Amino acid sequence: MIIKNKDLLCSKAIIGDWCNAFDKSTFNIMNPATNESIGTLPNMGEHETIKAIEIANEAFQMWKNQTVDFRSNILRSWAELIRENKDDLAVIMTMEQGKTIKESIGEIVYSASFLDWYAEEAQRPIGRMMPAHQTDQKILITHEPLGVGATITPWNFPALMVMREVAPALAAGCTVVIKPSELTPLTPLALVKLAIDAGLPLGVLSVITGDKKNTPKIGDVLTSHLKINKISFTGSTATGIMLAKKAMESVKKMSLELGGNAPFIVFDDADIDAALTGLISSKYRNSGQACVATNRVFIQKGIYNDFIVKFIKKVELLKVGNGLDADVDMGPLISIEASENMENYIKDSLLKGGELLTGGKRHKLGKSFFEPTVIANASDEMMPCQCEIFGPLTMIQKFDSEEEVIKLANNSIHGLAAYFYSNDRKRSWRVSEALKAGIIGENTVSFSTPRAPFGGYKQSGIGRNGGSEGLVEWQEVKYRCIGDLN
Ligand code: SIN
């Protein structure tokens, strides 16, 4: 597959305008399917980050004072350009991230829909008037753009995670410094290039690129600089806690979308075929590398044997390969280390009584390719039931009662997504209320939409992306009490 619009394959970062690192150093971006370099980018650090913040701060004074129509029109044109270039953007994403080309196209188109939605949402009321407590007073409550934000985004959804933050931020009138993962910076750069083509004034969005060694230095500046008003981060709970501690020293606003450990429950009364389709998609999509991916599966005893036989048949049909090949269902993992993690999880589970039903080792394609794997007799002591697997490993447990499975499902420090399948209306209501998670998939796994708030309970994060909640995350609330009016 070739990239038609070659300008989308960037070799510079954007700080106000396209630029190199001050010392001209660069780093390589690797293709996880071939382990070959697909490009180089500036290896930036503290000084470039400070410059990006200064420029974003200057741009903020201009951007916040534009009309909402001006901002919304740019967001809409940007979305159009993304859709026009979706095939090229998808090739770039698959080359640097590994997911299948079909998944990349889906993610690109979905990302653009955040721009469409927030271009509209920004037109809604930004305040309210309340009855005053004195006869000579008026009370106004207004929402204002909160200023310059920094967003630190992960490699698993290189376009979606940028757009979930940037669309509401720009719509609200904020400017943003983006630090994409060092593993997948080419997609965010290509997206921002299209934003500039769509008329976004320079400086409103900057993208700083840096390798694994420089990333913590960039993170330190972003979380401590006094001109940054908000940090948004998507990634592991451990890194989120570290960034939050630093950002709290200057009391920055924060939205954190952190790790998940999603339970997937199938009750005896469920539609089995629907549950099987849902499980394959929520577990093996993006090779299992999603915060909302199913992590622990609970099947009720009446349907257990039948479900397992059908599930294994489906898993064994999944075709693993280079995501650029059209008929592939699952690409490689992001790195060889990710494959090593999988090996450790499987070893630990089998030592603790797990039963390997299929897969279990690196795929014959080698490197970071891994076989879709299923382990039964799973239990809470096994490593992959306690942490976010981020790989194509399904851990299955059998359960007896609703009460038992709710306890098992909630037995996690995380609470991002939870799924269940049941055709009993009363049970569905009870289970939905009892599950401690920010997102519930009830007889479905396709809940992702810009219209709804996405985020977690417990250590899965703070704040929400998407929906009207996502816009408020980029606003300050001001209460004005106006007196002496009689
Ligand atoms: C995620 O897992 O973090 C995002 C996946 C999605 O919204 O579809």
Residues whose N, C-alpha, C, O or C-beta is under 5 A from the ligand:
A	BS01	SIN	A290 C291 V292 S448
